[in-house]
Each structure stands twice: as C-alpha cells, then as structure tokens.
Amino acid sequence: MNDLPRVLRTLGWVFLALALNIVLISVGALWMKIGPATIGLLLDPGNAVIWLTTALTFAPAIGSFYAARLMRRRQSSG
C-alpha cells in the first residue's frame, strides 16, 4: 500500500512536465506568430478560454499530487 502514493506522486511529476511543455510550447508558438503582442493577449481578462485551458492542463498533476498527499496522511494516521 506504500507504493501507491509514490506512484501517484511520480505520475503527478510526469503530468506536470507534460503540462509545462504544452503551455510553454503554445506560448512560444504564439510569440513567434504575433510577437510581443502575445503578452497583451495572454493578460487580457476577456480571454478566459486561455486561462481555463491552462488550468485544465495542470489539473491532472495537481490531482495526482493531492491524492498522494491524502493517501500518505491516511497511512500515517491509521
């Protein structure tokens, strides 16, 4: 039972690496396409789709880390 939190934590790091690559490559591609106007586009509060997509991209990593933390806490208290 001690292996499952470790697996979830490792999976969280994999998801985090994938999410960072996706976000950074996307921002880099956008920067190459439109240049410095990318900053204004990304910081525009009306562009909720980019923020929602970014949050959903990081959700599996955060979920994995949180599940591993809950399992470790349950094992230490029980």
Backbone as XML, in Angstrom:
<?xml version="1.0"?>
<chain id="A" units="angstrom">
  <residue number="1" name="MET">
    <atom name="N" x="0.820" y="-1.198" z="0.000"/>
    <atom name="CA" x="0.000" y="0.000" z="0.000"/>
    <atom name="C" x="0.864" y="1.262" z="0.000"/>
  </residue>
  <residue number="2" name="ASN">
    <atom name="N" x="2.111" y="1.146" z="0.382"/>
    <atom name="CA" x="3.003" y="2.291" z="0.422"/>
    <atom name="C" x="3.444" y="2.719" z="-0.974"/>
  </residue>
  <residue number="3" name="ASP">
    <atom name="N" x="3.300" y="1.840" z="-1.941"/>
    <atom name="CA" x="3.746" y="2.148" z="-3.293"/>
    <atom name="C" x="2.780" y="3.063" z="-4.044"/>
  </residue>
  <residue number="4" name="LEU">
    <atom name="N" x="1.500" y="2.996" z="-3.729"/>
    <atom name="CA" x="0.510" y="3.783" z="-4.473"/>
    <atom name="C" x="0.734" y="5.295" z="-4.337"/>
  </residue>
  <residue number="5" name="PRO">
    <atom name="N" x="0.984" y="5.838" z="-3.150"/>
    <atom name="CA" x="1.278" y="7.276" z="-3.086"/>
    <atom name="C" x="2.522" y="7.657" z="-3.876"/>
  </residue>
  <residue number="6" name="ARG">
    <atom name="N" x="3.525" y="6.790" z="-3.860"/>
    <atom name="CA" x="4.756" y="7.053" z="-4.613"/>
    <atom name="C" x="4.466" y="7.050" z="-6.119"/>
  </residue>
  <residue number="7" name="VAL">
    <atom name="N" x="3.641" y="6.115" z="-6.565"/>
    <atom name="CA" x="3.274" y="6.052" z="-7.985"/>
    <atom name="C" x="2.480" y="7.289" z="-8.379"/>
  </residue>
  <residue number="8" name="LEU">
    <atom name="N" x="1.532" y="7.692" z="-7.533"/>
    <atom name="CA" x="0.734" y="8.887" z="-7.828"/>
    <atom name="C" x="1.595" y="10.142" z="-7.851"/>
  </residue>
  <residue number="9" name="ARG">
    <atom name="N" x="2.557" y="10.214" z="-6.948"/>
    <atom name="CA" x="3.449" y="11.373" z="-6.938"/>
    <atom name="C" x="4.312" y="11.412" z="-8.197"/>
  </residue>
  <residue number="10" name="THR">
    <atom name="N" x="4.823" y="10.262" z="-8.604"/>
    <atom name="CA" x="5.606" y="10.190" z="-9.840"/>
    <atom name="C" x="4.741" y="10.549" z="-11.040"/>
  </residue>
  <residue number="11" name="LEU">
    <atom name="N" x="3.525" y="10.038" z="-11.049"/>
    <atom name="CA" x="2.598" y="10.366" z="-12.133"/>
    <atom name="C" x="2.289" y="11.856" z="-12.151"/>
  </residue>
  <residue number="12" name="GLY">
    <atom name="N" x="2.193" y="12.465" z="-10.969"/>
    <atom name="CA" x="1.978" y="13.903" z="-10.884"/>
    <atom name="C" x="3.122" y="14.678" z="-11.507"/>
  </residue>
  <residue number="13" name="TRP">
    <atom name="N" x="4.373" y="14.230" z="-11.263"/>
    <atom name="CA" x="5.526" y="14.905" z="-11.865"/>
    <atom name="C" x="5.516" y="14.751" z="-13.388"/>
  </residue>
  <residue number="14" name="VAL">
    <atom name="N" x="5.090" y="13.584" z="-13.868"/>
    <atom name="CA" x="5.004" y="13.375" z="-15.324"/>
    <atom name="C" x="3.952" y="14.303" z="-15.916"/>
  </residue>
  <residue number="15" name="PHE">
    <atom name="N" x="2.774" y="14.367" z="-15.279"/>
    <atom name="CA" x="1.717" y="15.269" z="-15.758"/>
    <atom name="C" x="2.175" y="16.723" z="-15.719"/>
  </residue>
  <residue number="16" name="LEU">
    <atom name="N" x="2.901" y="17.101" z="-14.665"/>
    <atom name="CA" x="3.390" y="18.472" z="-14.554"/>
    <atom name="C" x="4.373" y="18.796" z="-15.666"/>
  </residue>
  <residue number="17" name="ALA">
    <atom name="N" x="5.271" y="17.870" z="-15.962"/>
    <atom name="CA" x="6.230" y="18.090" z="-17.046"/>
    <atom name="C" x="5.513" y="18.216" z="-18.390"/>
  </residue>
  <residue number="18" name="LEU">
    <atom name="N" x="4.538" y="17.352" z="-18.629"/>
    <atom name="CA" x="3.778" y="17.438" z="-19.882"/>
    <atom name="C" x="3.010" y="18.754" z="-19.980"/>
  </residue>
  <residue number="19" name="ALA">
    <atom name="N" x="2.370" y="19.153" z="-18.892"/>
    <atom name="CA" x="1.598" y="20.394" z="-18.903"/>
    <atom name="C" x="2.502" y="21.600" z="-19.137"/>
  </residue>
  <residue number="20" name="LEU">
    <atom name="N" x="3.649" y="21.623" z="-18.469"/>
    <atom name="CA" x="4.581" y="22.735" z="-18.681"/>
    <atom name="C" x="5.061" y="22.792" z="-20.128"/>
  </residue>
  <residue number="21" name="ASN">
    <atom name="N" x="5.366" y="21.637" z="-20.695"/>
    <atom name="CA" x="5.791" y="21.611" z="-22.094"/>
    <atom name="C" x="4.684" y="22.105" z="-23.016"/>
  </residue>
  <residue number="22" name="ILE">
    <atom name="N" x="3.471" y="21.661" z="-22.780"/>
    <atom name="CA" x="2.347" y="22.090" z="-23.627"/>
    <atom name="C" x="2.159" y="23.599" z="-23.540"/>
  </residue>
  <residue number="23" name="VAL">
    <atom name="N" x="2.143" y="24.127" z="-22.321"/>
    <atom name="CA" x="1.901" y="25.562" z="-22.137"/>
    <atom name="C" x="3.053" y="26.390" z="-22.701"/>
  </residue>
  <residue number="24" name="LEU">
    <atom name="N" x="4.283" y="26.008" z="-22.397"/>
    <atom name="CA" x="5.421" y="26.794" z="-22.875"/>
    <atom name="C" x="5.576" y="26.728" z="-24.391"/>
  </residue>
  <residue number="25" name="ILE">
    <atom name="N" x="5.345" y="25.568" z="-24.980"/>
    <atom name="CA" x="5.415" y="25.465" z="-26.441"/>
    <atom name="C" x="4.301" y="26.282" z="-27.088"/>
  </residue>
  <residue number="26" name="SER">
    <atom name="N" x="3.112" y="26.258" z="-26.490"/>
    <atom name="CA" x="1.999" y="27.034" z="-27.043"/>
    <atom name="C" x="2.269" y="28.535" z="-26.967"/>
  </residue>
  <residue number="27" name="VAL">
    <atom name="N" x="2.779" y="28.983" z="-25.825"/>
    <atom name="CA" x="3.091" y="30.405" z="-25.686"/>
    <atom name="C" x="4.228" y="30.786" z="-26.642"/>
  </residue>
  <residue number="28" name="GLY">
    <atom name="N" x="5.220" y="29.912" z="-26.769"/>
    <atom name="CA" x="6.322" y="30.177" z="-27.701"/>
    <atom name="C" x="5.855" y="30.261" z="-29.138"/>
  </residue>
  <residue number="29" name="ALA">
    <atom name="N" x="4.954" y="29.363" z="-29.512"/>
    <atom name="CA" x="4.419" y="29.405" z="-30.876"/>
    <atom name="C" x="3.613" y="30.671" z="-31.107"/>
  </residue>
  <residue number="30" name="LEU">
    <atom name="N" x="2.826" y="31.058" z="-30.105"/>
    <atom name="CA" x="2.055" y="32.290" z="-30.219"/>
    <atom name="C" x="2.985" y="33.498" z="-30.305"/>
  </residue>
  <residue number="31" name="TRP">
    <atom name="N" x="4.073" y="33.479" z="-29.525"/>
    <atom name="CA" x="5.045" y="34.571" z="-29.554"/>
    <atom name="C" x="5.680" y="34.667" z="-30.941"/>
  </residue>
  <residue number="32" name="MET">
    <atom name="N" x="6.032" y="33.538" z="-31.526"/>
    <atom name="CA" x="6.656" y="33.547" z="-32.854"/>
    <atom name="C" x="5.679" y="34.026" z="-33.926"/>
  </residue>
  <residue number="33" name="LYS">
    <atom name="N" x="4.392" y="33.810" z="-33.686"/>
    <atom name="CA" x="3.390" y="34.194" z="-34.677"/>
    <atom name="C" x="3.063" y="35.687" z="-34.631"/>
  </residue>
  <residue number="34" name="ILE">
    <atom name="N" x="2.843" y="36.225" z="-33.404"/>
    <atom name="CA" x="2.401" y="37.622" z="-33.332"/>
    <atom name="C" x="3.362" y="38.529" z="-32.571"/>
  </residue>
  <residue number="35" name="GLY">
    <atom name="N" x="4.430" y="37.983" z="-32.004"/>
    <atom name="CA" x="5.446" y="38.806" z="-31.364"/>
    <atom name="C" x="5.067" y="39.284" z="-29.978"/>
  </residue>
  <residue number="36" name="PRO">
    <atom name="N" x="5.547" y="40.471" z="-29.604"/>
    <atom name="CA" x="5.327" y="40.981" z="-28.248"/>
    <atom name="C" x="3.856" y="41.224" z="-27.896"/>
  </residue>
  <residue number="37" name="ALA">
    <atom name="N" x="2.995" y="41.257" z="-28.876"/>
    <atom name="CA" x="1.564" y="41.423" z="-28.588"/>
    <atom name="C" x="1.002" y="40.207" z="-27.862"/>
  </residue>
  <residue number="38" name="THR">
    <atom name="N" x="1.779" y="39.144" z="-27.797"/>
    <atom name="CA" x="1.360" y="37.939" z="-27.085"/>
    <atom name="C" x="1.100" y="38.234" z="-25.616"/>
  </residue>
  <residue number="39" name="ILE">
    <atom name="N" x="1.932" y="39.059" z="-25.016"/>
    <atom name="CA" x="1.777" y="39.375" z="-23.595"/>
    <atom name="C" x="0.431" y="40.038" z="-23.345"/>
  </residue>
  <residue number="40" name="GLY">
    <atom name="N" x="0.091" y="40.984" z="-24.172"/>
    <atom name="CA" x="-1.203" y="41.642" z="-24.034"/>
    <atom name="C" x="-2.361" y="40.687" z="-24.250"/>
  </residue>
  <residue number="41" name="LEU">
    <atom name="N" x="-2.199" y="39.774" z="-25.196"/>
    <atom name="CA" x="-3.247" y="38.796" z="-25.472"/>
    <atom name="C" x="-3.432" y="37.845" z="-24.295"/>
  </residue>
  <residue number="42" name="LEU">
    <atom name="N" x="-2.338" y="37.399" z="-23.714"/>
    <atom name="CA" x="-2.429" y="36.460" z="-22.597"/>
    <atom name="C" x="-2.954" y="37.116" z="-21.331"/>
  </residue>
  <residue number="43" name="LEU">
    <atom name="N" x="-2.657" y="38.390" z="-21.127"/>
    <atom name="CA" x="-3.095" y="39.079" z="-19.919"/>
    <atom name="C" x="-4.466" y="39.733" z="-20.053"/>
  </residue>
  <residue number="44" name="ASP">
    <atom name="N" x="-5.069" y="39.644" z="-21.211"/>
    <atom name="CA" x="-6.396" y="40.213" z="-21.427"/>
    <atom name="C" x="-7.429" y="39.439" z="-20.607"/>
  </residue>
  <residue number="45" name="PRO">
    <atom name="N" x="-8.129" y="40.102" z="-19.684"/>
    <atom name="CA" x="-9.087" y="39.384" z="-18.844"/>
    <atom name="C" x="-10.278" y="38.831" z="-19.634"/>
  </residue>
  <residue number="46" name="GLY">
    <atom name="N" x="-10.516" y="39.363" z="-20.804"/>
    <atom name="CA" x="-11.620" y="38.866" z="-21.620"/>
    <atom name="C" x="-11.319" y="37.541" z="-22.290"/>
  </residue>
  <residue number="47" name="ASN">
    <atom name="N" x="-10.063" y="37.117" z="-22.258"/>
    <atom name="CA" x="-9.683" y="35.873" z="-22.910"/>
    <atom name="C" x="-9.682" y="34.739" z="-21.894"/>
  </residue>
  <residue number="48" name="ALA">
    <atom name="N" x="-10.858" y="34.378" z="-21.436"/>
    <atom name="CA" x="-10.996" y="33.350" z="-20.399"/>
    <atom name="C" x="-10.695" y="31.955" z="-20.920"/>
  </residue>
  <residue number="49" name="VAL">
    <atom name="N" x="-10.783" y="31.761" z="-22.216"/>
    <atom name="CA" x="-10.544" y="30.430" z="-22.780"/>
    <atom name="C" x="-9.095" y="29.989" z="-22.543"/>
  </residue>
  <residue number="50" name="ILE">
    <atom name="N" x="-8.152" y="30.893" z="-22.712"/>
    <atom name="CA" x="-6.744" y="30.546" z="-22.486"/>
    <atom name="C" x="-6.519" y="30.197" z="-21.018"/>
  </residue>
  <residue number="51" name="TRP">
    <atom name="N" x="-7.094" y="30.960" z="-20.104"/>
    <atom name="CA" x="-6.899" y="30.685" z="-18.684"/>
    <atom name="C" x="-7.571" y="29.381" z="-18.271"/>
  </residue>
  <residue number="52" name="LEU">
    <atom name="N" x="-8.748" y="29.110" z="-18.777"/>
    <atom name="CA" x="-9.454" y="27.868" z="-18.463"/>
    <atom name="C" x="-8.695" y="26.664" z="-19.014"/>
  </residue>
  <residue number="53" name="THR">
    <atom name="N" x="-8.206" y="26.770" z="-20.235"/>
    <atom name="CA" x="-7.437" y="25.683" z="-20.834"/>
    <atom name="C" x="-6.149" y="25.439" z="-20.069"/>
  </residue>
  <residue number="54" name="THR">
    <atom name="N" x="-5.487" y="26.499" z="-19.651"/>
    <atom name="CA" x="-4.257" y="26.349" z="-18.875"/>
    <atom name="C" x="-4.544" y="25.674" z="-17.538"/>
  </residue>
  <residue number="55" name="ALA">
    <atom name="N" x="-5.609" y="26.070" z="-16.872"/>
    <atom name="CA" x="-5.968" y="25.443" z="-15.594"/>
    <atom name="C" x="-6.306" y="23.964" z="-15.785"/>
  </residue>
  <residue number="56" name="LEU">
    <atom name="N" x="-7.021" y="23.647" z="-16.840"/>
    <atom name="CA" x="-7.366" y="22.250" z="-17.104"/>
    <atom name="C" x="-6.145" y="21.423" z="-17.494"/>
  </residue>
  <residue number="57" name="THR">
    <atom name="N" x="-5.148" y="22.062" z="-18.079"/>
    <atom name="CA" x="-3.927" y="21.356" z="-18.436"/>
    <atom name="C" x="-3.161" y="20.932" z="-17.186"/>
  </residue>
  <residue number="58" name="PHE">
    <atom name="N" x="-3.176" y="21.759" z="-16.154"/>
    <atom name="CA" x="-2.460" y="21.443" z="-14.925"/>
    <atom name="C" x="-3.294" y="20.628" z="-13.933"/>
  </residue>
  <residue number="59" name="ALA">
    <atom name="N" x="-4.565" y="20.434" z="-14.184"/>
    <atom name="CA" x="-5.449" y="19.740" z="-13.243"/>
    <atom name="C" x="-5.017" y="18.300" z="-12.933"/>
  </residue>
  <residue number="60" name="PRO">
    <atom name="N" x="-4.632" y="17.471" z="-13.913"/>
    <atom name="CA" x="-4.222" y="16.102" z="-13.559"/>
    <atom name="C" x="-2.997" y="16.059" z="-12.643"/>
  </residue>
  <residue number="61" name="ALA">
    <atom name="N" x="-2.055" y="16.962" z="-12.838"/>
    <atom name="CA" x="-0.862" y="16.993" z="-11.980"/>
    <atom name="C" x="-1.246" y="17.366" z="-10.554"/>
  </residue>
  <residue number="62" name="ILE">
    <atom name="N" x="-2.064" y="18.381" z="-10.412"/>
    <atom name="CA" x="-2.488" y="18.815" z="-9.081"/>
    <atom name="C" x="-3.301" y="17.716" z="-8.409"/>
  </residue>
  <residue number="63" name="GLY">
    <atom name="N" x="-4.179" y="17.058" z="-9.162"/>
    <atom name="CA" x="-4.977" y="15.959" z="-8.617"/>
    <atom name="C" x="-4.123" y="14.793" z="-8.158"/>
  </residue>
  <residue number="64" name="SER">
    <atom name="N" x="-3.108" y="14.458" z="-8.922"/>
    <atom name="CA" x="-2.217" y="13.358" z="-8.539"/>
    <atom name="C" x="-1.438" y="13.685" z="-7.274"/>
  </residue>
  <residue number="65" name="PHE">
    <atom name="N" x="-0.897" y="14.886" z="-7.204"/>
    <atom name="CA" x="-0.167" y="15.288" z="-6.002"/>
    <atom name="C" x="-1.084" y="15.295" z="-4.775"/>
  </residue>
  <residue number="66" name="TYR">
    <atom name="N" x="-2.297" y="15.772" z="-4.938"/>
    <atom name="CA" x="-3.229" y="15.845" z="-3.824"/>
    <atom name="C" x="-3.660" y="14.450" z="-3.369"/>
  </residue>
  <residue number="67" name="ALA">
    <atom name="N" x="-3.916" y="13.556" z="-4.324"/>
    <atom name="CA" x="-4.295" y="12.186" z="-3.968"/>
    <atom name="C" x="-3.160" y="11.479" z="-3.226"/>
  </residue>
  <residue number="68" name="ALA">
    <atom name="N" x="-1.928" y="11.678" z="-3.668"/>
    <atom name="CA" x="-0.781" y="11.071" z="-2.986"/>
    <atom name="C" x="-0.656" y="11.627" z="-1.573"/>
  </residue>
  <residue number="69" name="ARG">
    <atom name="N" x="-0.882" y="12.914" z="-1.420"/>
    <atom name="CA" x="-0.806" y="13.530" z="-0.090"/>
    <atom name="C" x="-1.882" y="12.970" z="0.842"/>
  </residue>
  <residue number="70" name="LEU">
    <atom name="N" x="-3.108" y="12.818" z="0.332"/>
    <atom name="CA" x="-4.181" y="12.268" z="1.148"/>
    <atom name="C" x="-3.898" y="10.825" z="1.536"/>
  </residue>
  <residue number="71" name="MET">
    <atom name="N" x="-3.350" y="10.051" z="0.614"/>
    <atom name="CA" x="-3.047" y="8.654" z="0.930"/>
    <atom name="C" x="-1.933" y="8.539" z="1.961"/>
  </residue>
  <residue number="72" name="ARG">
    <atom name="N" x="-0.913" y="9.388" z="1.843"/>
    <atom name="CA" x="0.164" y="9.368" z="2.839"/>
    <atom name="C" x="-0.363" y="9.770" z="4.219"/>
  </residue>
  <residue number="73" name="ARG">
    <atom name="N" x="-1.247" y="10.761" z="4.233"/>
    <atom name="CA" x="-1.811" y="11.208" z="5.508"/>
    <atom name="C" x="-2.667" y="10.103" z="6.135"/>
  </residue>
  <residue number="74" name="ARG">
    <atom name="N" x="-3.437" y="9.395" z="5.306"/>
    <atom name="CA" x="-4.288" y="8.325" z="5.810"/>
    <atom name="C" x="-3.431" y="7.175" z="6.355"/>
  </residue>
  <residue number="75" name="GLN">
    <atom name="N" x="-2.327" y="6.863" z="5.670"/>
    <atom name="CA" x="-1.464" y="5.776" z="6.125"/>
    <atom name="C" x="-0.754" y="6.139" z="7.429"/>
  </residue>
  <residue number="76" name="SER">
    <atom name="N" x="-0.384" y="7.386" z="7.593"/>
    <atom name="CA" x="0.332" y="7.776" z="8.817"/>
    <atom name="C" x="-0.609" y="7.856" z="10.021"/>
  </residue>
  <residue number="77" name="SER">
    <atom name="N" x="-1.879" y="8.181" z="9.793"/>
    <atom name="CA" x="-2.817" y="8.285" z="10.918"/>
    <atom name="C" x="-3.450" y="6.942" z="11.259"/>
  </residue>
  <residue number="78" name="GLY">
    <atom name="N" x="-3.435" y="6.005" z="10.336"/>
    <atom name="CA" x="-4.132" y="4.732" z="10.577"/>
    <atom name="C" x="-3.276" y="3.618" z="10.874"/>
  </residue>
</chain>
